[in-house]
Amino acid sequence: MPLSMNREVFITCAVTGSGATQDRSPHVPRSPKAIADSAIEAARAGAAVVHCHVRDPETGKPSRRLELYREVTERIRDASVDVVLNLTAGMGGDIVFGSPEAPFPLNAAASDMVGATERVEHVRQCLPEICTLDCGTMNFAEADYVMTNTPGTLRAMGRMMTEMGVKPEIEAFDTGHLWLAKELVREGILDAPALVQLCMGVPWGAPDDLNTFMAMVNAIPHDWTFSAFSIGRNQMAYAAAAVLAGGNVRVGLEDNLWLDKGVLATNAQLVDRAVGIVERMGARVIGPEEVRAKLGLTKRAPRS
């Protein structure tokens, strides 16, 4: 397929994530206030969408606590800057096995497996405009950790998201995840045209070489919207690659902590750099209202 560069680009900032980065940079936000403040700063720098996880405010470890999601949501909606809110629904599907010779019993302290309804309860309560749907099971870099998303669970979660009026962002970590996503649309569980995030270079999903990237791009139906990112040092290179391939951009501290060699970044700095890359390529960075129009989103009102 010939390349068709995207001239109207939106930027997503993945604000904090759920990785063990909380002690590797002072800029990784932990508390709901810090997460919301960092998201708002990213929006002021040019992000049209902010993708948010929550963390335990004391330890920085990933959390699913409803009150943390509610506070982040309310703080972002009450802010003077407009931005599209995207909440993760990827938590609650973590299995950590025992040793290779004794996989059972599971590592109960590290595992976090709950049902589909509980995995999206914060989405039901907060009603973001977008929430993520990790469209497959995958081994991560950790030796015995499996991100678990069975077809049955994804069908259940996808139906609930559609019924809530929240647009799923399909997180595709490998080619088979796109295959399943297209099946969910064919079955009517997810609406078309769909929204996809290509997650490149995450061990052990799709590597971030350009041949694999273009295989992923070419598997996306032509009327769907996609963004793409890679992690670490390749984050900004993928900002350019995504635009050139016809997509949109994701940056942020979930995926990369560094602005330059030896220089720790803030979310706003990463967004600002991505804006510069997009504009120097001759494209225009679009804002949240244009994203809503493009994706058919409904803006949620702040608290009365």
C-alpha positions in Angstrom: 0.0 0.0 0.0 1.4 3.4 -0.9 2.1 5.8 2.0 -0.5 8.5 2.5 0.8 11.0 5.0 -1.7 12.3 7.6 -2.0 16.1 7.4 -4.4 16.6 10.3 -2.8 14.9 13.3 -3.9 14.6 16.9 -1.5 13.8 19.7 -2.3 11.6 22.7 -0.3 11.9 25.9 -0.1 8.7 27.9 0.4 10.4 31.3 1.6 7.8 33.8 0.9 4.2 32.8 1.2 1.2 35.1 4.8 0.2 34.7 7.4 0.2 37.5 8.6 3.7 36.5 7.5 5.6 39.6 11.0 5.6 41.2 12.9 6.1 38.0 11.8 9.7 37.4 10.5 12.5 39.7 8.2 13.5 36.8 6.1 10.4 36.8 2.9 11.5 38.6 1.4 9.4 41.4 -1.4 11.2 43.1 -4.7 12.1 41.3 -3.8 15.8 41.5 -0.4 15.2 40.1 -1.8 13.0 37.3 -4.5 15.5 36.4 -2.0 18.4 36.6 0.4 16.6 34.3 -2.4 15.8 31.9 -3.6 19.5 31.8 0.0 20.7 31.2 0.2 18.2 28.3 -3.1 19.5 26.9 -1.7 23.1 27.0 1.4 21.9 25.2 -0.8 20.5 22.3 -2.2 17.1 23.3 -5.8 16.7 22.2 -6.2 13.4 24.1 -4.8 12.4 27.5 -4.7 8.7 28.4 -4.7 8.1 32.1 -4.0 5.3 34.6 -4.1 5.8 38.3 -1.5 4.9 41.0 -1.4 4.5 44.7 -0.5 8.0 45.9 1.9 6.7 48.5 3.7 3.9 46.7 3.2 4.9 43.1 2.1 1.3 42.3 -0.7 0.9 39.7 -4.2 0.9 41.1 -7.8 0.3 40.2 -9.3 2.3 43.0 -12.5 4.0 41.9 -12.1 7.1 44.0 -8.7 7.8 42.3 -10.2 7.5 38.8 -13.1 9.8 39.9 -10.7 12.4 41.3 -8.5 12.4 38.2 -11.6 12.7 35.9 -13.2 15.5 37.9 -9.9 17.5 38.1 -9.4 17.3 34.3 -13.0 18.1 33.5 -12.9 21.1 35.9 -9.8 22.5 34.3 -9.8 25.6 32.1 -8.2 23.7 29.2 -10.2 21.4 27.0 -9.0 17.9 26.3 -10.4 14.5 25.4 -10.2 12.0 28.3 -9.1 8.5 27.7 -9.1 6.1 30.7 -7.4 2.7 30.7 -9.5 -0.4 31.0 -6.4 -2.6 30.8 -6.1 -3.3 34.6 -7.4 -6.4 36.2 -6.1 -8.9 33.7 -2.7 -9.7 35.2 -1.5 -13.2 35.9 1.9 -13.8 37.4 2.8 -17.5 37.5 5.1 -19.2 39.9 8.5 -20.6 38.8 8.9 -22.4 35.5 9.0 -25.7 37.3 6.1 -24.9 39.6 3.8 -22.4 37.9 1.0 -23.1 40.3 0.0 -21.8 42.7 0.0 -18.4 41.0 1.9 -15.5 42.6 -1.3 -14.1 44.2 0.4 -11.0 45.5 1.4 -9.9 42.0 -1.6 -11.2 40.1 -4.7 -9.1 39.6 -7.5 -10.9 37.8 -11.1 -9.7 38.1 -14.3 -10.1 35.9 -15.2 -8.0 32.9 -17.8 -5.9 34.8 -15.3 -4.9 37.5 -12.6 -4.1 34.9 -14.9 -1.4 33.4 -16.7 -0.2 36.5 -14.5 3.0 36.7 -15.4 3.6 33.0 -19.1 3.2 33.9 -18.8 5.7 36.8 -16.6 8.3 35.1 -17.8 8.0 31.5 -14.7 9.2 29.7 -15.0 9.9 26.0 -12.5 7.0 25.2 -11.3 4.0 27.1 -8.8 1.3 26.0 -9.5 -2.3 25.1 -6.3 -4.4 25.0 -7.3 -6.7 22.2 -5.4 -9.9 23.1 -3.3 -11.9 25.6 0.4 -11.3 25.6 3.6 -12.2 27.3 5.3 -9.1 28.7 9.1 -8.7 29.3 8.8 -10.0 32.9 9.6 -13.7 33.0 6.2 -15.0 34.3 3.7 -12.2 33.7 0.9 -12.6 31.2 -1.5 -9.8 30.2 -4.7 -11.8 29.9 -7.5 -10.7 27.6 -9.5 -13.7 26.4 -11.9 -13.4 23.5 -14.9 -14.0 25.9 -13.7 -11.2 28.2 -13.1 -8.8 25.3 -16.5 -9.5 23.9 -18.1 -8.8 27.3 -16.0 -5.6 27.9 -16.6 -4.4 24.4 -20.3 -4.7 24.6 -20.4 -2.8 27.9 -18.2 0.0 26.4 -20.5 0.3 23.4 -23.6 0.3 25.5 -22.1 3.1 27.7 -21.4 5.3 24.7 -17.7 5.3 25.4 -15.5 4.7 22.3 -13.0 1.9 22.7 -9.5 2.5 21.7 -8.3 -0.9 20.5 -4.8 -1.5 21.8 -3.0 -3.7 19.3 0.3 -5.2 20.5 0.5 -7.7 17.6 -1.1 -8.6 14.3 -3.5 -11.1 15.8 -4.9 -8.4 18.0 -6.0 -6.5 14.9 -7.5 -9.8 13.5 -9.6 -10.1 16.6 -10.6 -6.4 16.6 -12.0 -6.8 13.1 -14.0 -9.8 14.2 -15.5 -7.8 17.1 -16.6 -5.1 14.7 -17.9 -7.8 12.3 -20.0 -9.2 15.1 -21.4 -5.8 16.0 -19.8 -5.7 19.4 -17.7 -2.7 18.5 -18.9 0.0 16.2 -17.2 0.9 12.9 -15.2 2.9 12.1 -13.0 1.9 15.0 -10.1 3.6 16.7 -6.8 1.7 17.0 -3.6 2.3 18.9 -0.6 0.4 17.5 1.7 -0.5 20.4 5.1 -1.1 18.9 8.3 -2.4 20.5 6.7 -3.7 23.7 8.4 -7.0 24.7 7.1 -9.5 23.5 4.6 -8.1 21.1 5.2 -6.6 17.7 8.8 -5.3 17.3 9.1 -1.7 16.2 11.0 -2.3 12.9 9.3 -0.6 10.0 8.4 -3.7 8.1 6.4 -5.0 11.1 4.9 -1.5 11.6 3.7 -1.3 8.0 2.3 -4.8 8.2 0.2 -3.6 11.2 -0.8 -0.4 9.3 -1.8 -2.4 6.2 -4.0 -4.6 8.3 -6.2 -1.7 9.5 -9.4 -1.1 7.5 -9.1 2.1 5.5 -11.9 3.9 7.2 -10.6 3.3 10.8 -8.5 5.9 12.6 -5.2 4.8 14.1 -2.4 6.2 16.3 1.0 4.5 16.9 3.8 4.7 19.4 7.0 3.0 20.3 8.8 3.0 23.7 12.0 4.5 25.0 14.5 6.0 22.6 12.2 5.3 19.6 9.3 7.3 20.8 9.9 10.4 18.8 11.0 8.4 15.7 7.6 6.8 15.8 5.9 10.2 16.0 7.3 10.8 12.6 6.7 7.3 11.3 3.0 7.3 12.4 2.3 10.6 10.6 4.1 9.4 7.4 2.0 6.2 7.5 -1.2 8.1 7.8 -1.8 7.9 11.5 -1.7 10.0 14.7 0.8 10.3 17.5 1.1 9.1 21.1 3.9 10.2 23.4 4.2 10.4 27.2 5.8 9.1 30.3 4.0 5.8 30.2 6.2 4.9 27.2 9.4 6.9 27.6 11.0 8.9 30.5 13.7 10.8 28.5 13.7 14.0 26.5 17.4 13.7 25.5 20.3 11.5 26.7 20.6 12.1 30.4 17.6 14.5 30.5 14.4 13.3 32.2 11.3 14.6 30.5 7.9 15.9 31.6 4.8 15.0 29.7 4.4 18.6 28.5 8.0 18.5 27.1 7.4 15.3 25.2 4.2 16.7 23.7 5.9 19.9 22.8 8.6 17.9 21.0 6.0 15.8 19.1 4.2 19.0 18.1 7.4 20.3 16.6 8.0 17.0 14.7 4.5 17.0 13.3 4.6 20.6 12.2 8.0 20.4 10.6 6.7 17.5 8.5 4.1 19.9 7.1 1.1 18.6 9.0 -1.2 20.4 11.4 -1.8 19.4 15.0 -5.6 19.4 15.7 -7.3 20.0 18.9 -9.9 18.2 21.0 -13.0 19.6 19.3 -11.8 18.5 15.9 -10.9 15.1 17.4 -14.5 14.8 18.8 -15.9 15.6 15.4 -13.5 13.1 13.7 -14.3 10.2 16.1 -17.9 11.0 16.9 -17.3 11.6 20.6 -19.6 13.2 23.1 -18.0 15.8 25.4 -18.8 15.1 29.0 -19.7 18.0 31.2 -17.7 19.0 34.4 -19.4 18.6 37.8 -22.3 21.0 38.3 
